[in-house]
Amino acid sequence: MRKYSWNSFKDLIFRNPAEGDKDPHVDNGDENTERGNWASKKEYILSTIGYAVGLGNIWRFPYLAYKNGGGAFLIPYFVMLVLTGIPLFFLESAFGQFCSQGPINVWRAVPILQGVGISMILVTLIVSVYYNVIICYSLYYMFASFQSTLPWSSCLSWSDSNCSNTPIVHCNVSGVLVANWTQENSTCPASNIITVPVQSPSEQYWDRVALQRSSGLDETGPVVWHLALCLLLSSLIVAAALIRGIKSSGKVVYFTATFPYVVILILLIRGVTLEGARDGIEFYIGSQSNLTKLTESQVWKDAATQTFYSLSIGWGGVMTLASYNNFHNNVFKDAFVVTLTNAGTSVLAGFSIFSILGHMAHIYKIPVGEVVKEGFGLAFIAYPDALSKLPVSPLWSTLFFFMLLTVGLDSQFAGIEVISTCLIDAFPKIFKPKRALLTMSTCAILYLLGLPCVTRAGIYWVTLMDQFAGSWVLLFLALFEILGVCYIYGGNRFIKDIEMMLGKKSFAFWLWWRACWFFISPCIIVVILIWSLITFTPPTYGGVQFPYWGMVLGWCMAIFILLWIPVIAVYKLMRAVGGPWKRLKTTCSPTEEWHPYLDAHRGQRYSEERCRSRRNRKNKAEVNVNVISSSWL
C-alpha cells in the first residue's frame, strides 16, 4: 500500500487543479485513465458483497424466517431472489458499467427520468445518516464489552425496580398477591398465577444507559455524548477508508468484507455446542417449519421486500460500484456471485443467531418465540443478553459487535462513494482534483446531520428515517428504473449494449431476462408497492407512538425524495424544443453524451460519426423550429 508523507497528504487533499488534470486517485494501470478502475476484480466483488450484505442480513432475515414458517420461508425467498433480485441486480450493474457513470449521469439514456438518479442520491444520503448512527451503536457496545463482566449481565445501579433476570410470579390467594409463590409452594392453581412484566438487564441497559431514551420524539433532550464521540469515530474511520476513493476502500474491504464470515462461523460453532441450541435451530429452520404458511400472501410479500432491501436495489450503490469496472468485465457472472453470496449469508447468520437464542430460551425456561425480536431488539437487546450467559462472555460480545461494525462500514463505504461519485461526475473540474477533500467534507456533513440521532430522542429519529426513506420509497425507484430502461430506453437496445461488453449471446439466453425485465419483475414490484401502501401502519418504537407532526415530517421526507422525478421531467420537457410530442420524444431519447466512456469501446453503434450525424439532424430540426417561430412573430 502506498505510503504518504505529510506533504503528499496535503497534496492529495488540497491539490491545485492548475497542476494538471490527472486524478491522483487514478493509477497508471487503469483502463479508464480519467475516472479510474478497481485495482482488481476481487476488490470489486468484495466491495459489492460488503455493500449488499448489511445489517438486514443479521437481524431482519432471521426474524422474517421465524415469523413466516421457518424453513418454509426459504422457498418464497429464493423464488423472489430468482424472479426479482438477480434480474434487477444484473440490470443495475450492467447499466452502470456500460457508461461508467453514477446514478445521475447514467440517466442520459432516458433524460426525462434523470430525477430518479437524484432521488437515489437523496435516499442514500438519508440512509447514510442513520446508518452511521447504527455503526456508532456497535462501536459503543464493542467498547462496553471490554470489561471482565458485561455491564448488561445483571441489574446494577442504573436499573430501576422493574429490572429482573427472571419473571416475577405472584399467586392470587383470596385477593392477596403472594410473591414468588411457585418457588415456595407448587400448589398454586394455574388460574391464580400472575406474571408481572419485567425488563431484562440488557433491555434496560439499552434504554437507560446506551440510548438514555426519552419518552418520545417530542422530548429531544441533550446530546448523549458517549454516542456523539462514537459517531465521530465512525465518521473518521469511513473518511480514512475512502481517502483515495475505491483505491483505498478496495484495500479495506479485504478485511471488512471477509471478517464477518469468520465471526459468524465462530459464533455458529460455539452456539451449536450449547444446551438448547437444537431447539433454537429447529425453531428457525427445522422440524417446526410450517409449510402451510406458503398459502399466505404476507409470506411472499416479506420474501420479496427482504430480497430488495438486502441487495440494496434502487439505492444507486450497485450502479456506482459497477461504474468503476473495466468495460468488458463479466458483469453477468458477478451478479450471480454477489446475489447468491448475499442469500447464503442471510441463511448462515440465521443459524448462528438462533443457536444462541435457543440456549437463552433454555436458561430462561421460556419458548424460543418469546426471545426472538426484530431489528434493534435482536441486535442490541436479545442477542447481547444471550451472549452475557456464555462463559468468557466479553470475548463473544466483542466479536459480535465488531462483526456488526464491519458489516455496517462496508455498506457505509458504498453510500459515501455514491454521493462522491455523482458530484465528481457532474462537476469533474471542481471536485475531481479534490476528491479526498470532498470525501472528508461529506463525512463531516453526515456527522453533523447525525447529531440529532444521538440525542435522547435519537432512536425515534432513526426509526422515522428508516420507515419513510429506506422502505417502500425504494420500490418506487426500482419500478421507475426498470420501466425506464426496458420500456423507454428499450430492452432490446439495452441487451445490445450488454452484448458490447460481454459478447454476442443467443436468443434463448436472453429469453429469461426479457421475461423478468419486461413482465415478471415489474408486476411483482407493483403488487408489493400497492400492498405496502394499503397495509401501511404508523411506525412506533418501544410501544411509543410518534406525534402527528413527526408523521407529517416523515411523509414530507418521502415526498421530497420522490418529488424530484416529476420536477426534473417537467424541467426537461420545458427545455426541449418543438411541439409537445417532439419534446416528449426528445426527452425520452438518449442524449449525445450517452455512450461508453472510452472511445475504444464505442464501436460502430456509438461512433463519433454517428453522434455527429445525429447532432446535425438535431441542429437542423432546431433551425426549422426557429424559422417557423420567426415567421409567426
N, C-alpha and C positions, 0 to 999 in steps of 0.2 A: 504493500500500500504506500502511496506517495506520502512523503513527509514534508511538512510545511514549516518554514521559519516564520518569525513574526512579520517580516516584510512581505513574504509571499502570501501570508494570510491576509494582510491588508490589501495586497493587490487583488486577491480573489474577491474580496467584498467591495472595495471601493475603486475598482478598475475604471480607468478613464476610457470611454468609448472611442476617443480620438486615436488611441494607440493601435487600433486595428479592429476588424470585425470578427475575428475568430473567437468563438465562445471558449472560455477557459474550462468549461465542463465537457468539451469535446476532445476525444483522443485521436491521434493520427490514424489509428487503425479503423476508425468508424466508417461505415459505408456512407452515412449522411454526415458530411463534414461541417454542415451548417447547424444541424439540430442535435446531432449525437445519436448514438445507439447503445443498447445494452452491451456491456463488455463481453457477455457470453449468454448462451441460451439458458444455462442454469439459473442465472440471475433473474431473467425474465420469468421463468417458471416458478421459482421460489417467491418472487415478489407478488406474482398473481395469486399463487396459493395462499400466501400470507394475507393478501387483501381479501380473498374470498372466505378464508377460514377466520371467522371472527368470534366474538363473544356469544353470538347467537348459536353457534355450534356447541358451545359448552353448556349454556344454561337454558336455551329455548328448545332445542331439538329433543333432549331427554324428557322434558316436561310434556311436550306435544305427543311424544310416543306413549308416555304413561297415560295421558288423558284420552288418547284415541285408540285404545286397544292393544298397546304394547307392540309385539312383533307384527301384528296385523297392520300397523301404521306404515311399515316399510313398503308394503305393496303399493298404496297410493303415492307414497313419497317418491319411489323410483319410477313409477309411471309418469308422474308430473316432471320428474327430472328429465326423462327422455322426451316428453312432448313439449315442454316449455324451457326447462333450464338449459340443456345443451344447445338447442337451436338458437336461443336468444344470446347465449354467451358466445357462440360461434359468430353470429351476426355482428355483435358489438366489436369483437376482436378483429374481424376482417375489415369492418368499416374504418376503424382507427388505423390499422396497419396499412391499408391501401393508400391513404392520403398523408399519413404521418402528421396528423393534426389532432388537437384536443377536441373536447365535446362541443365547442362553439364553432370553430372553423370547419369541422367535419360536415356541418350543415350547409356548406357551399354547394353540396349535392342537391339540397332542397332548400333554397333561401327562405321560403315562406315559413319554414319550421325552425329557423335559427333560434327562436325563442325557447325551443326545447333544450338547446345547449345551455342557455343562460339559466333556465330552471334547474338543470342538473347541477350547475355550479352553486346555486343558492342552497339546494338540498345538501350538497357536500359540505358547504360552509357551516350550515346549522348543525349537521350531524357531527362535524369535526369539533365543534364547540363542546357538545356534551360528551362525545367520545373521549375527549381529553380529560374530562371530569371523571369518567369511569376509570381511566388509566390512573388518575390520582388516587381514587379509592383503593385500587390494587396496590399502589405504592405504599399508602398508609398502612394497610393491613400487612403487607410484607415486612415493613419496619416494625410493626407491633408484634410480629411473630418472633422477633429476635429476643425472646425472653424465655427463661427456663420453664415458666408456666404461662400458658397463653392467657391473656387478660380476660378473655370472654369464657373461660372454662368454668367459672363459678361467679356467684353474686358477690360483688365487692362493694366498696364504699360508694361507687357511682350508681348503684342499683336502688330500686325502691322496694316496698313491701310486696309488690306483685311479681317479683323475680323469684323463680324457683327452678331447680333442675328436674323436679318430679311434679306431677299433677297433685294438687291439693284436694283431698277427698273428704267429704263430710257425710254423716248419716243423720237423716231426719228422724229423730225419736220423739214422738208426741209434740212435734212443732219446735223442738230444740235441736240445733245443729251440733253434733258431736264431731270434733275434728279427728282426722286420721282414723276413722272407725275401722276401716278394713285392715289396717295394720294391727289393731288391738283386738278386734273381735270380728270373726268372719261370718257371724250370724246375721249381719245387717241385710235385710231384703234388698234385692237389686232395684226395686221400685223406689226405695228410700235413699239410695246412694246419689249424692250430688257432687259433681266435679266442678270445682271453681277454676275458671280460666286463669292461666298464669302466662307469663312471658319467660322464655328461656334466657339464660345469661347472654347468649350470643345475640338474641334479638334486642335486648336492652342495650347491649354494648354498641350495636349498630345505630340505634336511635339516639341514645343519650350521650355516647362518647364520640363515636366516629362522625356522625352527622350533626349531633346536637339539634335534632329535628324540632322545628316549631310546630304549632298546631295547625298550620295551613299556609296557603300561598299568600294570604293577607298579612301574615306576620313574618316579615322578611328577617328581622334580627340582624346582628352583626356578622361580619365575615368570620368563618371558622378558620383560624389562622393555620392550624396544622394541615388542613386541606389546601389552603391557599399556597402554602410552601410546597406541598406535594404537586400541586398543579403547575407551579413554576418549574419544578424539577422535570416533570414530564414534558413541558414545553421546550426546555433546554435540551433534553435527550433527543426529541424529534428534530429540532433545529440542527443539532450536531450531526445527526444521521443523514440529513438532507442537504448539508452544506455544499456538496458538489452535485446535487440532483441525483439522478439514477446512478451516477458513478460511485457515489458513497453509499447510498441506500442499498444498492445492489450487493455491496460487500457485507453490510449489516445483516441482510436477510439470510445469509448463510447460517447465522446463529438464530435469529428471532423466528424464522420460519420452520426450523427443524427442532429447536429445543422443546417446544410444546409437546411434540410427539414423544420425546424422551420422558417428560414428566407424566404424560397420560399413561404410558406403558408402566412406569414405576408405580403410580397410584393404582393402576389396574392390578398389577401383580400383588401389591400389598393388600388391596381391597378383597380380592378373591380368597385370600388366606384367612380372612376374619370370620368370626362366627356370625351367622345371619346373612352373609353375603349372597348365598344362594337365593334366599327369599327376595332380596333386592333385585337380582338379575332376572329371576322368574317374573317378578312384578313388571320389570321393564320390557322384557322381550321373550320370556319363556313360556311355560305351560299355562300361565294365566292370560295369555294373549286372547283377545276377544274378536274373533273373525266376524261376528255379527255387526261390529262397528262399521264394516265396509259398506253396509247398506245405508249409512247415514251420510248425508251430503256435507255436513260440517267437517267430517274427517278429510274429505277430498279438498275442501277449501283450505284447511290448515296445512295440508301437504303442499298445495300449490304456493301458498304465501311463504311457507318456510323455504321452498326452493328459490323463490325470487329474492328473498331477503338475504339468505345465506350466500348466494352467488353475487350479491351486490349488483344486480341488473337494474339499469336505469339511473345509476349514480354518476356515470361518466368515468369512473375509475378504470373499468375494463378497457374502454377506448384509449384512455390516456396511456396506460401501460403498454398496450399493443402498438401505439404510435411510435414507440422507440425501437421496434423490431426492424430487422432487415426486411427489405421488400418481399423477398422470396421465402421468408420464413414459413414453415408449415403450420399455419395458424389452426388448421383443421385438427391436426393431431394434438396441438396444445389445448384446444377446447375440451377434448375428451380427458386429457390428463388432469387438468385443473378441476373440472366438474366432478369427476369420479373420486378424486382425492378429497375434495370437499365433502362429498356424501359419506365416504368412508370414515372421515374424521368425526363426523356427527355421530355415526353409529358407535365408533370406538369410544368416544367421550362418554356416551350413554352408559356403556358397560362400566367404565371407571367410576362415574358418578353414582350409579345405583348399587354397585357392590358395597360401597362405604355407607350409603344411606340405608341399605339393608342391615348393616351392622348396627347403625344408630337405632333403627326400629327394634332390633333385638334387645338392645340395652334398655330402652325406654318401655319395652313391652307394649308397643303400640303397632298398628298396621303400617306398612310402608307408605300407604297412601296418605297418611296423616303427617308424614315427614316431608313429602315432596312439596316444593314450592317453585314458583316461576320467577325468572329474571333475577332481580336483586335479592329476593328472598332466598333463592337457591345458592347464589354465589357468595353472599355476604352474611347469611344467617344460618341456613340449614347445613350447608357443607362445612363451614368453619366449626359449627357445633359438633358435627361428626368427627372432624379431624382432632378436636380437643379431647376426644375419648380414646385416641390411639396412643400407644407407647411412643415416646420421643415425638410428641405432637408438634413441637415447634419446627422440626425438620419438615414434616409433611405439609404443614401450613405454609412455610416459607416457599417450598417447591410449588404448591398450588397457586399462590398469589403471584409468584414470579412467572408462572405459566400464563396467568391472566394478563400480566403486564406485557409479555412478549406478544401474545395474540392481539392485544389492543394496539400495540405500537405498529405492528405490520399494517393494520387497517388504517391507522392514522397517517403513516407514511404516504400511502396512496392518496388519501384525501388531500393532504397538503400538496402533493405533486399535481393533482388535478387543477387546483387553484393556480399554482405557479405556471404550469404549462399553458393554461388558457391565457393568462396575462402576457406571457412571453410570445405566444403565437400571434396574439392580437397587436402587441406593441413591441416587436422584436428590437427596434433601435433603442428603445428606452430601457427595457428590462433584461435583454439577453446579456449585455456586458456585466450586469449587476445581479446575477441570479442568486448568488449567496445572500446579498443584502435583501432581496425580495423574499427569500425563504425565511430569513430571520424576522423580517417585518411581519410576515404572515403569521408566524408562530406567536409573535408578541401581541398582535391584534386578537388572535384566538384566545390568548391568555386573559386579556382584558375582558373580552366578551364572556369568558367562563367564570369570572369572579362572582356574578350573581348566583351562579350554580354552586358556589361553595359558601353561601350564607346559610343560615339555619333553615331557610325555605328552599335551599338549593335542590333537594331531591324532587320537589314538586316541579321546578322549572325543567329539570332533566326529563321527568315523565311527560310533561306537556310537549316539549320539543320532539321527543321520541314518538308520541302518539300522532302528532299532526304533521311533522316533517319527514319522519322516517318510516311511514306506514303506507296507507293507500295512495298517497301522492305519487309514490314510485310506480304504481300501476298505471296511472295516467301517462307518466313519462315513457314507460315501456310500450304502452299502446301507441302513442304518437310516433315513437321511434320505429316500430315495426310497420305501421301504416305508411309512414313517410318513405322508408326505404323500399318497401315492396310494392306499394300502390301508386306512389307519386314519382319517386325516382325510377322505379321499375325493377321488379325482382329479377327479370331476365338480364337486364343491364348490369345489375349488381353481381349476378352469377358470372358474367363475362369479366367483370373486374376481378373477382376472386380467382378466375382461371388465369388471369395475367400474372397472379402471384404464385399459384400452385401448379399451373399446367392444365391442359385440357382434361376434362372429366366426361364420363359417359352420361347419357340421358337418364339411365337407371340410377346413377349415383345421385343426381340432383332431384330425383322424383320425391324422395322422402323429405328433403329440405324444403322443396317447393310446397309440399302439403302442410308442413309445420308453419312456415313463414306466411303463407297466403291464407290459411284457414284455421288450422288447429290451435296454434298459439294465440292469435288474436281473439278467437272465440272464448278460450279459457280465461284470458285476461279480462274481457268484457264481463263475463259471468262473475268472476271473483270481485271485480270492481263494483258492480251493481250490488252484489250481496254485501260487500263490506260497508257500503254507504247505507243500505237498508237496515242492516243489523248494528249500525254504529251505536256504541254506548259511551257516555261521557267518561273520560279517564278518571281514575281515583288512585290514591296511593295510601296504603295502610288503612283503608276504610274512610279516609278523609276525602270529602267531595271538593272539587275545585269551585271557586266562586264564579259568578256569572261573568265578571269581567275577564277572568282567566280563560274561560271557554271562548269568549269573543276574541281574545288575543290569539288563541290557538287557531281559530278559523281564519283570522286575518293573516296569520303566518302561512297557512296552506294556500289561501287565495293569492297572497303576494307572490308565492313561488310559481303558481300556475298562470298568473296574470300576464307574465311576460310572453307566453305563447301567442295569445291574440294580439297583444300590443305590438310585438315585432312583426307579426303577419300583416297588420294594418299599415305599419310603417313601410314595409317592403312594397306593399301594393301602391301606396301613395308615391313612393319614389320611382316606381316603374313608369314607362311611357306607353301611350296608346290608350285604346278603349279598355273597358272592364275585362273583356275576355283576353285581350292581348296582355294586360297587366298580370292577370292570373296565370296565364301560360308562361310568361317570363319568370315570375317568382317561383314557379313550380319546376323550372328547368335548371340544370346545373350552371353555375357561373363559369367564367373563363378560368378562374383560379382553381376549379375542381379538377384535379388530376394527381397522379403520383408525384411525390415531392421532387424527385430527381428526374432530369431529362432522360437519363439512360433507361428508365423504367416505363416511359410513357408510350412507347411503341407507336403503331400507326393510329390507334384509336384516339390517342391524346397528343398527337404530334403537334409541333408548333405551327405547321402549315394548316392543319385543320382548325386550330384555335384562331389563327389569323383570318381564315376564311369565314369562320363563324362571327368573328369580331366585325369584319367588313359588312356582313349581312345585317348585323345588329345596327351598325352605324348608319347604313343606308336606310333602314327602317325608321330610325330616329329622324333622319333628314326629311324623309317623306312626311312624317308626322308634323315636323316643324313647318314645312311648306304649307301643309293643309291648314295648320293653325294660323299661319300668317295670312293666308288668303281669306280666312274668316274674319280676321281682325281688319 
